[in-house]
């Protein structure tokens, strides 16, 4: 469930990714990477932290995960 206000998208270098679905763009935060030596592959752990605003691409509508990873805001 999204919160009813907009916040600035965090500036965490290399940790923020975007995924487009239909007409919306969702913001994901990468919180962990686990290397699997048998498969020689890195598993990336990401959580969706909000939905990008259509009016201003630097702002987003956060969800509960945003408050979990960025409690200082």
C-alpha positions in Angstrom: 0.0 0.0 0.0 1.4 3.4 -1.0 1.5 6.3 1.4 -0.3 9.5 0.4 2.6 11.9 0.0 5.6 12.3 -2.3 9.3 12.0 -1.3 12.5 12.6 -3.3 14.0 9.4 -4.7 17.0 8.4 -2.5 20.5 9.0 -4.0 22.1 5.6 -3.1 24.8 5.1 -5.7 24.3 1.8 -7.5 21.4 0.7 -5.2 18.4 2.3 -6.9 16.8 0.6 -10.0 13.7 1.2 -12.0 11.2 -1.2 -13.6 8.4 -0.2 -16.0 5.2 -2.0 -16.0 2.3 -0.9 -18.1 2.0 2.9 -17.6 3.9 3.0 -14.2 7.6 3.0 -13.2 8.5 1.4 -9.9 11.5 2.1 -7.8 13.5 -0.7 -6.3 16.3 -0.7 -3.6 19.1 -3.2 -3.7 19.8 -4.3 -0.2 22.0 -7.4 -0.6 24.1 -9.4 -3.0 24.9 -13.0 -2.5 27.5 -14.8 -4.7 26.9 -18.4 -5.5 30.3 -20.0 -6.3 28.9 -23.2 -7.6 26.8 -21.5 -10.3 29.2 -18.5 -10.6 26.3 -16.1 -10.3 25.4 -13.2 -8.1 21.9 -13.2 -6.6 20.6 -9.7 -6.0 18.1 -9.0 -3.3 15.8 -6.1 -4.1 12.7 -4.6 -2.6 10.2 -2.2 -4.2 10.2 1.0 -2.2 7.8 3.1 -4.2 6.2 4.3 -7.4 7.7 7.1 -9.5 5.6 10.2 -9.8 4.3 11.0 -13.3 4.4 14.7 -12.7 8.0 14.9 -11.4 10.4 12.1 -12.3 12.7 12.9 -9.3 9.8 12.2 -6.8 8.1 9.0 -5.8 5.1 7.8 -3.8 6.7 5.6 -1.1 5.4 2.3 0.4 6.1 0.6 3.8 9.4 -0.8 2.5 10.7 2.7 2.0 10.2 3.4 5.7 12.0 0.2 6.6 15.1 0.9 4.5 15.2 4.7 5.0 13.8 5.4 8.6 15.5 8.8 8.9 13.1 10.4 6.4 
